[in-house]
Amino acid sequence: MTPGLAASEPTSQSVLACLEQENIHGSRIGVQLYPGDGAQPLVDGLRRLGATVFPVTPYRYITQTESEKVAQTIRDLAAGRIGMIAFTSSPQIERLFAVAREFGLMLELTQGLARTQIAAIGPVMESALAAHGLSSAIHPASSFHLKPMVNAICDAWRKP
């Protein structure tokens, strides 16, 4: 498939701004969402423009009942057993911090993240990291999708 319309930035706000210039009234639009409510303004905006929206959330994270697995990951991070951590959506970092608070592991998480390379997929994820006083050392220079992020990670691992 070749895109016929492109937003200026890969964000929900830019996609909505781009589609506001189009006549989408009566259109049926599928929207891929990540867990959390970060894309709700996009869904609401599309509906205000008269589109029928079909949201789908293909990515799911460990359930609340499996929080111990996330807590163990935080402990591994703090112990230096994880050399790099990659984030592809803001709900991931929010979940990590929520579990750290729940298990009393905030110090371990902040110390672990401070000494671990962080990869982020793009500007939305960079903003989510910044909200926690973090930034990524590894990220794609442009085209904020998984393949460019994986290439950036590979490049970082090759460096001495």
C-alpha positions, 0 to 999 in steps of 0.5 A, a space after each residue: 500500500 502506498 500512502 496518499 496522505 501523510 501527516 507532518 509528524 507521526 503523532 495523533 495530533 498531526 494525523 487529526 490536523 491532516 484529516 481535518 483538511 479532508 472530507 471524511 464525513 461518513 468514512 469508516 476508519 480503523 485506528 490502531 491504539 496502544 493500551 491507555 487513553 493517549 489516542 482518545 483525542 484522535 478517536 474523538 476528533 475523527 468522530 467529530 469529523 463524522 467518521 465511524 471509528 473502529 479502534 483496535 488495540 493489538 498490543 497488550 501488556 502483562 496484566 495486573 495479576 502478573 505485576 510480579 514479573 514486571 517487578 522482577 524486571 525492575 530488580 534485574 534492571 537495578 542489578 545490572 542484568 539488563 544492558 538495554 531497555 527499549 520503549 515503543 509506547 508511552 504506556 510501557 514506561 507508565 506501567 513500569 513506574 506504576 509497578 515500581 511504586 506498587 512494589 516499593 521499587 522506585 529507587 531501584 528503577 531510577 538507579 537501574 534506568 540511570 545506568 542502562 541504555 534506553 532506546 525510544 521509538 520516537 518523539 511521543 515516547 521521548 516526551 513520556 521519558 522526559 516526564 520521568 526525567 529520562 531520555 533515550 540514548 538510542 532512537 531513530 533519526 527519522 521514520 519513527 517506526 519499529 524497523 528504524 528503531 531496531 536498526 538504531 539499536 543494532 548500530 548502538 550495539 556495534 559501537 565499542 
